[in-house]
Amino acid sequence: MEIDLILKIGGSSISNKTLLAKALKSQSPDDVEEALMINKQNIDHIAAEIGDLYSSGVKKMIILTGVGSPGHFVVLQHGIHKGNSGNINQHLGLVDAQIAVNRLRQALLKAFVENKIPVVQLYASSIFESNKMRIIRGDTSNFDRFIENGIVPVISGDVVPDLTMGYSVLSGDQILLDLVKKFSPWKIIFGSDVDGVFEEDPKVNLQAKLIPKIPRSHIDEVIDQISTGDASGQMKGKLIEIGNLLDHGQEEIILLNITKQGRLLDAMTENSGPNSKFCVES
């Protein structure tokens, strides 16, 4: 089946991931509470943007959502990303991670319904199996069935069974690669809380310059300049998966600020707007 769009909503756009490192270091109840908060204002706005897209006729799509600071905090706190240690407290931490991420999922689902987007939440832990944090199998036939019936599947990163590690974190970015191989979307869009990839951190330097076009041959150079900051590798992880997508045969991937009005619809209708486009050089 070919579909219109696979949209990845980054965790930084629906939570406050800038507080993640601080909360992990201090373990202060106040810092932890802030790190676990979701950004309801952004969630409502993003859902409205997707609602506009859906009502415009873009109905065959799959939405992937990051788990944001709520998911990453609990995963890192309990060392879940390192695999099964056999410690009961780590297993209980896995439950805490599911509870934290489900709060985020429920907020998104509620906003989607309010914007008349018919969605169904699917769970990676029931679909995929990994080996050393890479997917080795997954049955995505339910995606086909729901899309055929006019329903938009929604899925997020999760902790999944792992052949070597017992269990491991499966990022939304990696799920995306697997889904692209099976559904050949017309567009792939990464929605973030920044306009794309910048020469410097735009949250630190407001004058940082956007890189509007990044050929596949230059992605590795950009990756070398980025440090990891959370359980899935944050922007570095996204660029690695984007490179994989281009290597797989996708001609163009867009990274844009999904919290800004009209950016998503503009990208789908080929209108110009601030974003970074990744492409294979001709």
Backbone torsions as a table, in degrees:
resi	resn	phi	psi	omega
1	MET	NA	135.6	173.8
2	GLU	-103.2	138.8	-177.5
3	ILE	-125.3	169.8	-177.1
4	ASP	-74.5	-42.5	-166.6
5	LEU	-155.5	139.8	160.2
6	ILE	-115.3	120.0	-177.6
7	LEU	-112.1	125.5	175.1
8	LYS	-105.7	119.4	176.4
9	ILE	-94.6	112.5	-177.0
10	GLY	-68.7	145.2	-179.5
11	GLY	-61.4	-27.5	-178.9
12	SER	-68.2	-21.1	-178.6
13	SER	-87.6	-11.1	-177.5
14	ILE	-123.4	6.3	176.5
15	SER	-153.6	-176.8	-178.6
16	ASN	-110.2	81.3	-176.3
17	LYS	-74.1	-13.0	178.4
18	THR	-67.3	-20.4	-179.3
19	LEU	-92.1	-1.4	-173.8
20	LEU	-61.6	-52.4	-177.4
21	ALA	-62.5	-41.1	179.7
22	LYS	-61.5	-45.0	-178.7
23	ALA	-66.5	-39.1	179.2
24	LEU	-65.0	-36.4	-178.2
25	LYS	-76.2	-45.9	-173.7
26	SER	-84.1	-32.1	-173.5
27	GLN	55.1	17.7	176.6
28	SER	-65.2	134.3	178.8
29	PRO	-54.4	-38.1	179.3
30	ASP	-67.2	-43.0	179.2
31	ASP	-65.3	-40.9	179.8
32	VAL	-65.2	-42.2	179.2
33	GLU	-59.9	-42.1	179.4
34	GLU	-66.9	-40.1	-178.5
35	ALA	-66.2	-28.6	-178.1
36	LEU	-86.5	-5.2	-178.5
37	MET	-72.0	149.6	174.2
38	ILE	-103.4	157.2	-179.2
39	ASN	-97.8	87.7	-175.3
40	LYS	-64.5	-35.0	179.9
41	GLN	-60.8	-46.0	178.6
42	ASN	-67.5	-39.2	179.4
43	ILE	-59.9	-45.5	179.4
44	ASP	-62.4	-40.5	-179.9
45	HIS	-67.0	-45.4	-179.1
46	ILE	-61.7	-42.4	178.5
47	ALA	-62.1	-38.1	177.8
48	ALA	-64.6	-39.8	178.4
49	GLU	-63.8	-42.5	178.7
50	ILE	-68.7	-35.6	176.6
51	GLY	-60.8	-42.3	176.6
52	ASP	-62.0	-39.9	179.8
53	LEU	-65.5	-44.4	-179.4
54	TYR	-63.0	-44.7	-178.8
55	SER	-69.3	-20.1	177.8
56	SER	-79.0	-8.9	177.4
57	GLY	117.9	-4.6	178.3
58	VAL	-86.0	92.5	-172.5
59	LYS	-112.3	-27.2	179.3
60	LYS	-87.4	86.4	-178.8
61	MET	-142.7	161.6	173.2
62	ILE	-123.4	134.9	179.3
63	ILE	-110.6	125.6	171.9
64	LEU	-108.1	139.4	179.3
65	THR	-123.4	139.7	172.6
66	GLY	-70.6	166.5	179.3
67	VAL	-96.9	-5.2	174.0
68	GLY	61.1	-167.2	-179.1
69	SER	-64.0	-34.1	178.4
70	PRO	-58.4	-45.4	-179.6
71	GLY	-71.4	-45.6	-177.0
72	HIS	-65.7	-37.7	-179.0
73	PHE	-60.2	-50.5	-176.2
74	VAL	-67.9	-39.5	178.8
75	VAL	-60.8	-46.7	-178.9
76	LEU	-71.9	-36.9	-179.7
77	GLN	-60.8	-37.9	-176.6
78	HIS	-101.4	2.8	178.6
79	GLY	66.7	26.2	-177.4
80	ILE	-64.2	-31.2	-178.6
81	HIS	-67.5	-14.0	179.9
82	LYS	-87.3	-7.3	-179.0
83	GLY	98.9	174.4	-175.6
84	ASN	-68.1	117.6	177.5
85	SER	-93.0	-8.8	-175.6
86	GLY	83.5	2.3	-178.9
87	ASN	-87.0	127.2	-178.4
88	ILE	-60.7	-33.5	179.7
89	ASN	-65.8	-33.3	176.3
90	GLN	-68.3	-40.7	177.6
91	HIS	-60.7	-42.0	178.1
92	LEU	-66.8	-32.6	175.3
93	GLY	-63.2	-33.2	176.2
94	LEU	-61.6	-39.0	176.2
95	VAL	-64.6	-44.0	178.0
96	ASP	-59.0	-38.9	179.7
97	ALA	-64.1	-42.0	178.2
98	GLN	-63.0	-40.8	179.4
99	ILE	-62.9	-44.9	-178.9
100	ALA	-63.5	-45.6	-178.1
101	VAL	-70.1	-34.3	179.3
102	ASN	-64.7	-31.5	175.6
103	ARG	-62.6	-40.7	178.2
104	LEU	-67.6	-43.9	178.7
105	ARG	-59.7	-44.8	-177.8
106	GLN	-64.0	-38.1	178.2
107	ALA	-63.4	-41.2	178.1
108	LEU	-66.0	-46.5	-179.1
109	LEU	-60.0	-42.7	179.4
110	LYS	-60.8	-43.5	179.7
111	ALA	-66.4	-37.4	177.7
112	PHE	-62.6	-44.7	179.9
113	VAL	-62.7	-41.9	-179.7
114	GLU	-62.1	-24.0	178.6
115	ASN	-103.3	18.8	173.1
116	LYS	58.8	40.6	174.5
117	ILE	-106.3	111.8	-179.5
118	PRO	-74.7	109.7	-175.2
119	VAL	-124.9	162.6	171.3
120	VAL	-137.7	133.1	179.4
121	GLN	-84.8	122.5	173.8
122	LEU	-110.0	153.9	-173.4
123	TYR	-118.2	122.7	-178.2
124	ALA	-61.0	-31.4	-178.8
125	SER	-64.3	-20.1	178.7
126	SER	-101.1	-1.5	-175.0
127	ILE	-115.8	-42.0	-170.0
128	PHE	-111.2	153.1	168.6
129	GLU	-128.5	140.7	-178.7
130	SER	-115.3	166.8	167.3
131	ASN	-136.7	115.9	-175.5
132	LYS	54.9	44.2	173.1
133	MET	73.0	15.3	174.7
134	ARG	-121.6	137.8	-177.6
135	ILE	-62.0	132.3	174.7
136	ILE	-114.9	-22.3	175.1
137	ARG	-160.0	155.7	177.8
138	GLY	-174.1	135.3	179.4
139	ASP	-100.1	107.0	-177.5
140	THR	-104.9	19.7	-177.9
141	SER	-63.4	-28.2	178.3
142	ASN	-66.1	-29.0	175.5
143	PHE	-59.4	-47.2	179.7
144	ASP	-57.4	-47.6	-175.3
145	ARG	-62.9	-43.6	-179.3
146	PHE	-66.7	-44.5	-179.4
147	ILE	-61.2	-41.5	178.5
148	GLU	-60.3	-27.7	-178.8
149	ASN	-97.0	12.9	175.4
150	GLY	81.5	16.8	-179.3
151	ILE	-106.1	140.9	179.8
152	VAL	-95.5	113.6	176.7
153	PRO	-69.4	138.5	175.6
154	VAL	-122.8	132.3	-179.5
155	ILE	-144.4	152.5	-179.7
156	SER	-132.8	170.2	172.6
157	GLY	-57.6	157.1	-173.6
158	ASP	-161.0	173.2	170.1
159	VAL	-98.3	125.0	-173.4
160	VAL	-124.2	160.6	174.2
161	PRO	-58.9	140.9	-178.7
162	ASP	-131.4	126.2	-173.3
163	LEU	-58.2	-38.1	-177.9
164	THR	-96.8	-40.7	-172.1
165	MET	-93.6	-5.6	-176.4
166	GLY	90.1	-60.3	167.3
167	TYR	-152.1	157.4	-177.4
168	SER	-154.1	165.6	178.4
169	VAL	-79.9	128.3	173.6
170	LEU	-110.3	113.6	-176.1
171	SER	-76.2	154.7	174.9
172	GLY	-61.5	-31.6	179.5
173	ASP	-63.6	-39.1	179.8
174	GLN	-73.7	-36.9	174.0
175	ILE	-58.5	-40.2	179.4
176	LEU	-56.1	-46.5	-178.8
177	LEU	-59.8	-42.5	179.7
178	ASP	-64.5	-41.9	-179.2
179	LEU	-69.1	-35.8	178.7
180	VAL	-62.4	-39.9	179.5
181	LYS	-61.2	-29.4	-174.3
182	LYS	-97.7	-22.3	-172.6
183	PHE	-119.6	-6.1	175.3
184	SER	42.7	62.3	-176.9
185	PRO	-67.4	147.9	175.5
186	TRP	-66.2	-38.0	178.9
187	LYS	-131.3	145.3	168.8
188	ILE	-123.2	124.0	-178.8
189	ILE	-128.0	129.2	171.5
190	PHE	-98.0	116.5	177.6
191	GLY	-95.9	123.1	-178.0
192	SER	-125.5	-168.7	175.5
193	ASP	-107.0	14.8	173.2
194	VAL	-132.1	164.0	-173.4
195	ASP	-73.4	-9.9	-178.9
196	GLY	155.7	-145.9	178.8
197	VAL	-97.8	131.1	-178.1
198	PHE	-114.0	160.2	176.6
199	GLU	-67.4	-27.9	174.2
200	GLU	-136.6	170.7	179.0
201	ASP	-66.6	113.9	-177.4
202	PRO	-69.9	-15.6	177.7
203	LYS	-80.8	-19.6	177.7
204	VAL	-97.7	-46.5	179.4
205	ASN	-113.2	103.9	-177.3
206	LEU	-65.1	-15.2	179.3
207	GLN	-96.3	7.8	-179.6
208	ALA	-59.2	142.9	-175.3
209	LYS	-93.0	132.7	176.5
210	LEU	-73.7	139.6	173.2
211	ILE	-97.5	101.7	-171.3
212	PRO	-73.4	-28.0	-178.1
213	LYS	-137.0	127.4	-178.7
214	ILE	-127.0	104.7	176.7
215	PRO	-65.4	154.3	180.0
216	ARG	-54.1	-37.2	-176.0
217	SER	-67.1	-15.0	-178.1
218	HIS	-104.0	-7.4	-175.2
219	ILE	-62.6	-40.9	-177.8
220	ASP	-62.4	-34.7	177.4
221	GLU	-65.3	-40.5	178.6
222	VAL	-66.5	-41.7	-179.6
223	ILE	-59.5	-40.5	-178.1
224	ASP	-61.4	-21.5	-177.4
225	GLN	-93.1	-3.3	-174.5
226	ILE	-110.2	135.3	177.5
227	SER	-98.3	151.0	177.7
228	THR	-77.8	152.9	-177.3
229	GLY	-143.4	-2.2	178.6
230	ASP	-154.9	-171.5	-170.4
231	ALA	-66.3	-22.5	-178.6
232	SER	-109.0	0.6	177.5
233	GLY	94.5	0.4	175.8
234	GLN	50.6	-131.8	-175.3
235	MET	-65.0	-35.6	179.1
236	LYS	-59.9	-43.4	178.1
237	GLY	-62.3	-38.7	178.2
238	LYS	-62.8	-43.5	-178.1
239	LEU	-67.6	-36.1	176.6
240	ILE	-61.8	-46.7	-179.7
241	GLU	-68.3	-35.6	175.8
242	ILE	-61.5	-42.8	176.0
243	GLY	-59.2	-41.5	177.7
244	ASN	-62.8	-40.0	179.6
245	LEU	-63.4	-42.8	178.6
246	LEU	-66.2	-38.5	177.5
247	ASP	-64.8	-30.1	-179.8
248	HIS	-73.0	-18.2	178.0
249	GLY	124.3	-3.4	176.0
250	GLN	-67.7	133.3	-174.2
251	GLU	-83.3	-30.6	-175.8
252	GLU	-151.7	138.6	173.6
253	ILE	-131.0	138.8	-177.1
254	ILE	-113.3	134.9	172.7
255	LEU	-116.9	119.0	-175.1
256	LEU	-138.3	171.2	178.4
257	ASN	-88.7	102.3	-175.3
258	ILE	-77.7	-8.6	178.3
259	THR	-85.0	-5.1	-179.9
260	LYS	-98.6	135.0	-174.7
261	GLN	-61.0	131.7	173.1
262	GLY	84.0	-9.7	-175.1
263	ARG	-64.9	-39.2	-177.0
264	LEU	-67.8	-48.3	179.4
265	LEU	-63.8	-38.8	177.1
266	ASP	-58.5	-44.2	-177.8
267	ALA	-65.0	-35.1	-179.9
268	MET	-75.6	-25.8	-177.7
269	THR	-102.8	12.5	175.6
270	GLU	68.5	15.0	174.8
271	ASN	-74.6	151.2	-179.6
272	SER	-75.3	152.6	178.5
273	GLY	-178.9	160.7	-179.3
274	PRO	-62.8	117.7	174.3
275	ASN	-167.8	173.2	172.3
276	SER	-111.5	128.6	177.8
277	LYS	-109.4	126.4	177.9
278	PHE	-101.8	135.2	-173.8
279	CYS	-148.7	162.2	172.1
280	VAL	-90.5	128.0	-179.2
281	GLU	-66.8	138.2	178.4
282	SER	-83.3	NA	NA
